[in-house]
């Protein structure tokens, strides 16, 4: 028999708590809390499926409670109850992950339908998430974080290309995660049982890199006291990843080209020709085509590498992924450093999202590690952000005061504005709003927004 869902009702008004409890207890197990702190204590003692919370309460308000509850696992469905339907409330609630809103006095029929729909969608999303986790674990995509449209294109390319034997060139700025993509390509390929061998070309001198890639025979040069296998040989039957391939010397480019064309090479100082079966994945943060034009990179090697190209977008071009990355890194570094960090304030997320991140995901990772280690409290805030980042972000003009809107109108305007900003692309709009694409579709249907007005539109050429 399926377990009855557990609903936590949080409201400082006893009549509201008792009235909702009477209306719902025939189908749900009900818990009651008179404030946010009590709600957190109850949520810490058992699994909560749905939280119905008033927005305005003494002490911790419903928005703060929502964010703290959603920072825990498993996440409950959070529905807010309010008589104060401003656009600011809608914006904040959507940012913090609220499922929906109801205005007071609560329409019980609408609440019943909303709960059934929310629980049904939650079950489906849970099943999908578990399936994706299994796929990501198998395919090596688990550590590549991103829900934005540019990153979804990268994921699709990885899944499509990885099973082939084609050489892959990964292009992107430093810190965008090129090596993570290379590992994912290996994990998803039929070569997954073979070795994955990375080489960071820029870290080695010409002589060292040649020996590192192709190996050497005993006595080949001063210090070569024994035969040594190179990385091509070590990667036989698997994947060789050459990071920053644009840095390799022309003479090594010639030998690398031969391996790609003939799958043969000789060790440094050796006469024996070795055969290898290696899938090459290369990466660069440089413009190889321009280097060819300048005579700094061999044209024939360029075209051997330029079979399949995966472009990794810089973080500034997928700002919608920043909040997701923030939460991921907070959890990772809190565990690693044994720090109790409950989450991060919306103001801090907004400031970090406004920064241009010239060092991309690597820079964001380092900043979040520092913030977690040096945190002033259990919740990261603007105070914890390095001064250099705060100084570089220009102060945004304060929004002009406007007419108070209903929750429905506020949310509808917010969605239409996001769709306009994203050129009608629902995936990008959902990422900007901080909600799932499924939730955005539900809202579009609920508000009667016409499909032709909101359909995904390809960018004009």
C-alpha positions as CSV (number, residue, x, y, z in Angstrom):
1,X,0.0,0.0,0.0
2,X,1.4,3.4,-1.0
3,X,2.3,5.6,1.9
4,X,0.2,8.7,2.5
5,X,1.9,12.0,1.6
6,X,3.0,14.1,4.5
7,X,2.0,17.8,4.4
8,X,3.5,20.4,6.8
9,X,1.3,23.4,7.3
10,X,3.2,26.5,8.6
11,X,1.3,29.6,9.6
12,X,1.4,31.8,12.7
13,X,-2.5,32.0,12.7
14,X,-3.9,29.0,14.6
15,X,-7.3,29.2,12.8
16,X,-5.6,28.9,9.4
17,X,-3.5,25.9,10.6
18,X,-6.5,24.1,12.0
19,X,-8.8,24.9,9.1
20,X,-6.3,23.5,6.5
21,X,-5.6,20.5,8.7
22,X,-9.3,19.6,8.9
23,X,-9.7,20.0,5.1
24,X,-6.7,17.8,4.2
25,X,-6.3,15.2,7.0
26,X,-8.6,12.6,5.3
27,X,-6.1,12.1,2.4
28,X,-2.8,13.3,3.9
29,X,-0.7,13.0,7.1
30,X,-0.6,16.5,8.6
31,X,2.1,18.2,10.6
32,X,1.6,21.7,12.0
33,X,4.1,24.5,12.8
34,X,3.4,28.0,14.1
35,X,6.7,29.4,12.7
36,X,9.7,28.8,10.4
37,X,12.0,27.5,13.1
38,X,9.5,24.9,14.3
39,X,9.0,23.8,10.7
40,X,12.7,23.3,10.2
41,X,12.8,21.1,13.3
42,X,9.9,19.0,12.1
43,X,11.5,18.7,8.6
44,X,14.7,17.5,10.2
45,X,13.0,14.7,12.1
46,X,11.1,13.1,9.2
47,X,10.5,13.3,5.4
48,X,8.1,16.0,4.3
49,X,6.4,15.7,0.9
50,X,4.7,19.1,0.8
51,X,5.1,22.4,2.7
52,X,2.2,24.9,2.8
53,X,3.6,28.0,4.3
54,X,2.5,31.5,4.9
55,X,4.8,34.2,3.4
56,X,4.6,36.8,6.2
57,X,5.3,35.4,9.7
58,X,7.2,36.7,12.7
59,X,10.8,35.7,12.7
60,X,11.6,33.5,9.7
61,X,9.4,34.4,6.7
62,X,8.0,31.9,4.2
63,X,10.6,32.7,1.5
64,X,13.5,32.1,3.8
65,X,11.9,28.9,5.0
66,X,11.4,27.7,1.4
67,X,15.1,28.2,0.5
68,X,16.3,26.4,3.7
69,X,14.0,23.5,3.1
70,X,15.0,23.2,-0.6
71,X,18.7,23.1,0.5
72,X,17.9,19.7,2.1
73,X,17.5,16.3,0.5
74,X,15.0,15.1,-0.3
75,X,13.5,18.4,-1.3
76,X,9.8,19.0,-0.4
77,X,7.2,20.7,-2.7
78,X,6.9,24.2,-1.3
79,X,3.6,26.1,-1.9
80,X,3.3,29.6,-0.4
81,X,0.2,31.2,1.0
82,X,-0.1,35.0,0.8
83,X,-2.5,37.9,0.8
84,X,0.3,40.2,-0.4
85,X,0.6,39.5,-4.1
86,X,3.5,41.8,-5.3
87,X,5.8,41.1,-8.1
88,X,8.7,41.1,-5.7
89,X,7.1,38.2,-3.9
90,X,6.7,36.3,-7.2
91,X,10.3,37.0,-8.2
92,X,11.8,35.9,-4.9
93,X,9.6,32.8,-4.6
94,X,10.5,31.6,-8.1
95,X,14.2,32.2,-7.4
96,X,14.0,30.2,-4.2
97,X,12.2,27.2,-5.8
98,X,8.5,27.6,-4.8
99,X,6.2,25.3,-6.7
100,X,3.2,27.7,-6.7
101,X,1.2,30.3,-4.8
102,X,-2.2,30.5,-3.3
103,X,-3.8,33.7,-2.1
104,X,-5.7,33.8,1.2
105,X,-8.4,33.0,1.9
106,X,-7.4,29.6,0.4
107,X,-9.8,28.1,-2.2
108,X,-9.9,24.5,-1.0
109,X,-10.9,23.1,-4.4
110,X,-8.0,24.7,-6.1
111,X,-5.7,23.6,-3.3
112,X,-6.8,20.0,-3.7
113,X,-6.1,20.1,-7.5
114,X,-2.8,21.8,-6.9
115,X,-1.6,19.2,-4.4
116,X,-2.6,16.3,-6.7
117,X,-0.9,17.8,-9.6
118,X,2.2,18.8,-7.7
119,X,2.6,15.3,-6.1
120,X,2.1,13.6,-9.5
121,X,4.7,15.8,-11.2
122,X,7.1,15.3,-8.2
123,X,6.8,11.5,-8.6
124,X,7.6,11.8,-12.3
125,X,10.5,14.2,-11.8
126,X,11.9,11.9,-9.1
127,X,11.8,8.9,-11.4
128,X,13.4,11.0,-14.2
129,X,16.1,12.3,-11.9
130,X,17.0,8.8,-10.7
131,X,17.2,7.6,-14.4
132,X,19.3,10.6,-15.3
133,X,21.6,9.9,-12.4
134,X,22.1,6.4,-13.5
135,X,22.8,7.6,-17.1
136,X,25.1,10.3,-15.9
137,X,27.0,7.8,-13.8
138,X,27.4,5.5,-16.7
139,X,28.1,8.1,-19.2
140,X,30.5,10.2,-17.2
141,X,28.4,13.4,-17.3
142,X,27.7,13.6,-13.6
143,X,30.4,16.1,-13.0
144,X,29.5,18.4,-15.8
145,X,27.0,20.8,-14.3
146,X,24.6,22.8,-16.5
147,X,20.9,23.1,-17.5
148,X,21.3,26.0,-20.0
149,X,20.6,25.6,-23.7
150,X,24.4,25.8,-24.6
151,X,25.3,23.1,-22.2
152,X,22.4,20.9,-23.3
153,X,23.9,21.1,-26.8
154,X,27.3,20.0,-25.4
155,X,25.7,17.0,-23.6
156,X,23.8,16.0,-26.8
157,X,27.1,16.2,-28.8
158,X,29.0,14.1,-26.2
159,X,26.3,11.4,-26.3
160,X,26.2,11.4,-30.1
161,X,30.0,11.4,-30.7
162,X,31.4,9.3,-27.9
163,X,30.5,5.9,-29.3
164,X,32.4,6.6,-32.6
165,X,36.1,6.3,-33.2
166,X,36.3,9.9,-34.6
167,X,39.0,12.3,-33.3
168,X,37.4,15.1,-31.2
169,X,38.7,18.6,-30.7
170,X,37.3,20.4,-27.6
171,X,37.6,24.2,-27.9
172,X,37.0,26.6,-25.0
173,X,38.5,29.1,-22.7
174,X,40.6,28.0,-19.8
175,X,38.5,26.8,-16.9
176,X,35.5,25.8,-18.9
177,X,35.9,22.1,-18.2
178,X,37.5,20.6,-21.3
179,X,39.0,17.7,-19.4
180,X,35.7,16.8,-17.9
181,X,34.3,16.5,-21.4
182,X,37.2,14.4,-22.5
183,X,36.6,12.0,-19.6
184,X,32.9,11.8,-20.5
185,X,33.7,11.0,-24.1
186,X,35.8,8.1,-22.9
187,X,33.3,6.8,-20.3
188,X,30.5,6.8,-22.9
189,X,32.6,5.1,-25.6
190,X,33.1,1.3,-26.2
191,X,36.7,2.0,-25.0
192,X,35.6,2.5,-21.4
193,X,37.3,-0.7,-20.3
194,X,40.5,0.5,-21.8
195,X,42.9,3.2,-20.4
196,X,42.2,6.9,-20.3
197,X,45.5,8.7,-20.5
198,X,45.7,12.5,-20.2
199,X,48.7,14.7,-21.2
200,X,49.0,18.4,-20.4
201,X,51.1,19.5,-23.3
202,X,51.8,23.1,-22.1
203,X,53.4,21.8,-18.9
204,X,56.3,20.0,-20.7
205,X,59.3,21.2,-22.7
206,X,59.7,20.0,-26.3
207,X,62.2,17.2,-25.4
208,X,60.2,16.0,-22.4
209,X,56.9,16.1,-24.3
210,X,58.3,14.0,-27.2
211,X,59.6,11.3,-24.8
212,X,56.3,11.6,-22.8
213,X,54.2,11.0,-25.8
214,X,56.2,8.4,-27.8
215,X,58.5,6.9,-25.1
216,X,62.2,6.3,-25.5
217,X,64.8,3.6,-25.7
218,X,67.6,3.1,-23.2
219,X,70.5,5.4,-24.1
220,X,68.4,7.6,-26.4
221,X,69.6,10.7,-24.5
222,X,71.5,11.6,-21.4
223,X,69.5,10.3,-18.4
224,X,67.6,7.6,-20.4
225,X,68.8,4.7,-18.3
226,X,66.0,2.4,-19.3
227,X,63.3,1.9,-21.9
228,X,60.2,3.8,-21.2
229,X,56.7,3.5,-22.7
230,X,55.1,6.7,-24.0
231,X,51.5,7.9,-23.5
232,X,50.4,6.7,-27.0
233,X,51.6,3.2,-26.1
234,X,50.0,3.3,-22.7
235,X,46.7,4.4,-24.2
236,X,46.5,1.5,-26.6
237,X,42.9,0.3,-26.7
238,X,41.7,3.4,-24.9
239,X,41.6,7.2,-25.2
240,X,44.5,9.7,-25.2
241,X,43.6,13.2,-24.2
242,X,46.1,15.9,-25.4
243,X,45.2,19.1,-23.5
244,X,46.4,22.4,-25.0
245,X,47.5,20.7,-28.2
246,X,48.2,24.2,-29.7
247,X,51.3,24.4,-27.6
248,X,53.2,21.4,-29.1
249,X,56.3,21.9,-31.2
250,X,56.1,21.5,-35.1
251,X,58.3,18.4,-35.0
252,X,56.0,16.7,-32.5
253,X,53.0,17.8,-34.7
254,X,54.5,15.7,-37.5
255,X,54.8,12.6,-35.4
256,X,51.3,13.1,-34.0
257,X,49.9,13.4,-37.5
258,X,51.5,10.1,-38.5
259,X,49.9,8.3,-35.5
260,X,46.5,9.7,-36.5
261,X,46.9,8.6,-40.1
262,X,48.8,5.3,-39.8
263,X,48.4,4.4,-36.1
264,X,52.2,3.8,-36.1
265,X,55.2,5.4,-34.4
266,X,58.7,4.7,-33.1
267,X,60.0,5.5,-29.6
268,X,62.7,8.2,-29.3
269,X,66.0,6.6,-30.2
270,X,64.3,3.4,-31.4
271,X,64.0,1.6,-34.7
272,X,61.0,-0.7,-34.0
273,X,57.7,0.5,-35.4
274,X,54.8,0.1,-33.0
275,X,51.1,-0.2,-33.9
276,X,48.5,1.4,-31.6
277,X,44.8,1.6,-31.5
278,X,44.1,4.9,-29.8
279,X,41.2,7.3,-29.9
280,X,42.5,10.9,-29.7
281,X,40.7,13.7,-28.0
282,X,42.5,17.0,-28.1
283,X,41.7,20.4,-26.4
284,X,42.8,23.9,-26.9
285,X,42.0,27.4,-25.7
286,X,43.7,28.9,-28.8
287,X,42.4,29.6,-32.3
288,X,44.1,26.8,-34.2
289,X,42.8,28.1,-37.6
290,X,44.5,31.4,-37.0
291,X,47.7,29.6,-35.9
292,X,47.6,27.7,-39.2
293,X,47.3,31.0,-41.1
294,X,50.3,32.4,-39.1
295,X,52.4,29.3,-39.8
296,X,52.4,28.2,-36.2
297,X,50.4,25.0,-36.6
298,X,50.4,22.4,-39.3
299,X,47.5,22.6,-41.7
300,X,47.4,18.9,-42.3
301,X,47.3,18.1,-38.6
302,X,44.6,20.8,-38.1
303,X,42.3,19.1,-40.5
304,X,43.0,15.7,-38.9
305,X,41.9,17.1,-35.6
306,X,39.0,19.1,-37.0
307,X,36.8,16.1,-37.5
308,X,34.3,16.7,-34.7
309,X,34.5,19.9,-32.7
310,X,32.8,20.5,-29.4
311,X,32.7,24.2,-28.3
312,X,32.5,24.8,-24.6
313,X,30.8,28.1,-23.8
314,X,32.4,30.4,-21.3
315,X,30.5,30.8,-18.0
316,X,29.4,34.4,-18.9
317,X,27.4,33.0,-21.9
318,X,25.5,30.6,-19.6
319,X,24.9,32.7,-16.6
320,X,21.7,30.7,-15.9
321,X,23.9,27.8,-14.7
322,X,25.7,29.9,-12.1
323,X,23.1,29.3,-9.3
324,X,23.2,25.6,-10.0
325,X,27.0,25.5,-9.9
326,X,27.0,27.5,-6.7
327,X,24.8,25.0,-4.9
328,X,26.9,22.1,-6.3
329,X,30.2,23.6,-5.1
330,X,28.8,24.6,-1.7
331,X,27.7,21.1,-1.0
332,X,31.0,19.6,-2.3
333,X,33.3,21.9,-0.2
334,X,31.1,21.8,2.9
335,X,31.5,18.0,2.9
336,X,35.2,18.2,2.2
337,X,35.9,20.7,4.9
338,X,33.4,19.4,7.4
339,X,31.6,22.8,7.5
340,X,27.9,23.1,8.2
341,X,26.6,25.4,5.5
342,X,22.9,25.5,5.0
343,X,22.9,27.5,1.8
344,X,23.4,31.0,0.4
345,X,21.4,34.2,0.3
346,X,19.6,35.3,-2.9
347,X,21.6,38.6,-2.7
348,X,24.8,36.7,-2.8
349,X,23.6,34.5,-5.7
350,X,22.6,37.6,-7.7
351,X,26.0,39.3,-7.1
352,X,27.9,36.1,-8.2
353,X,25.6,35.7,-11.2
354,X,26.4,39.3,-12.3
355,X,30.1,38.8,-12.3
356,X,31.8,38.0,-15.7
357,X,33.9,35.0,-14.4
358,X,37.0,35.5,-16.7
359,X,38.4,32.3,-15.1
360,X,35.1,30.4,-15.9
361,X,33.9,27.4,-13.8
362,X,37.4,26.9,-12.4
363,X,37.4,30.5,-10.9
364,X,33.8,30.0,-9.6
365,X,34.9,26.7,-8.0
366,X,37.9,28.3,-6.2
367,X,35.8,31.3,-5.0
368,X,33.1,29.0,-3.5
369,X,35.8,26.9,-1.8
370,X,37.2,30.0,-0.2
371,X,33.7,31.2,0.8
372,X,32.9,27.9,2.4
373,X,36.2,27.7,4.3
374,X,36.0,31.3,5.6
375,X,32.2,31.5,6.0
376,X,31.1,33.8,8.8
377,X,27.9,31.8,9.5
378,X,26.0,28.7,8.4
379,X,24.5,30.6,5.4
380,X,26.8,32.3,2.9
381,X,26.1,35.9,2.2
382,X,27.4,38.9,0.3
383,X,29.8,39.4,3.2
384,X,31.6,36.2,2.3
385,X,32.2,37.1,-1.4
386,X,35.8,38.3,-2.1
387,X,36.1,42.0,-2.3
388,X,37.6,41.9,-5.8
389,X,34.4,40.4,-7.1
390,X,32.2,42.8,-5.3
391,X,34.2,45.7,-6.6
392,X,34.0,44.5,-10.2
393,X,30.2,44.2,-10.3
394,X,28.6,47.5,-11.0
395,X,25.7,48.5,-8.7
396,X,22.4,47.9,-10.4
397,X,19.8,50.7,-10.4
398,X,17.1,50.1,-7.9
399,X,13.7,49.1,-9.5
400,X,11.1,51.8,-9.7
401,X,8.2,51.5,-7.4
402,X,5.1,50.3,-9.2
403,X,1.5,49.3,-8.8
404,X,1.0,46.2,-6.6
405,X,0.0,43.2,-8.7
406,X,-1.8,40.0,-7.9
407,X,0.3,36.8,-7.7
408,X,-1.1,35.6,-11.0
409,X,-0.4,38.8,-12.9
410,X,3.0,39.2,-11.3
411,X,4.1,35.6,-12.3
412,X,2.6,35.9,-15.7
413,X,4.5,39.2,-16.4
414,X,7.7,37.6,-15.1
415,X,7.3,34.6,-17.5
416,X,6.5,36.8,-20.5
417,X,9.5,39.0,-19.7
418,X,11.8,36.1,-19.5
419,X,10.5,34.6,-22.8
420,X,11.0,38.0,-24.5
421,X,14.6,38.2,-23.2
422,X,15.4,34.7,-24.4
423,X,13.8,35.2,-27.9
424,X,11.0,32.8,-27.1
425,X,13.3,29.9,-26.2
426,X,11.5,28.1,-23.4
427,X,14.6,26.2,-22.2
428,X,16.6,29.4,-21.8
429,X,13.7,31.2,-20.2
430,X,13.1,28.4,-17.7
431,X,16.8,28.5,-16.8
432,X,16.7,32.3,-16.3
433,X,13.6,31.9,-14.1
434,X,15.2,29.1,-12.1
435,X,12.5,26.6,-12.8
436,X,12.3,23.4,-14.8
437,X,11.1,23.4,-18.4
438,X,8.1,21.2,-17.3
439,X,7.0,23.8,-14.8
440,X,7.3,26.6,-17.4
441,X,5.0,24.6,-19.8
442,X,2.5,24.1,-17.0
443,X,2.5,27.8,-16.2
444,X,2.0,28.7,-19.9
445,X,-1.0,26.4,-20.1
446,X,-2.4,27.7,-16.8
447,X,-2.2,31.3,-17.9
448,X,-3.5,30.7,-21.4
449,X,-0.4,32.0,-23.2
450,X,-0.7,31.1,-26.8
451,X,1.8,28.6,-28.2
452,X,2.6,30.7,-31.2
453,X,3.6,33.5,-29.0
454,X,6.0,31.5,-26.8
455,X,7.3,28.7,-29.0
456,X,11.0,28.1,-29.3
457,X,12.4,30.2,-32.1
458,X,15.7,29.5,-33.8
459,X,18.1,32.5,-33.7
460,X,18.2,34.4,-36.9
461,X,21.2,34.0,-39.1
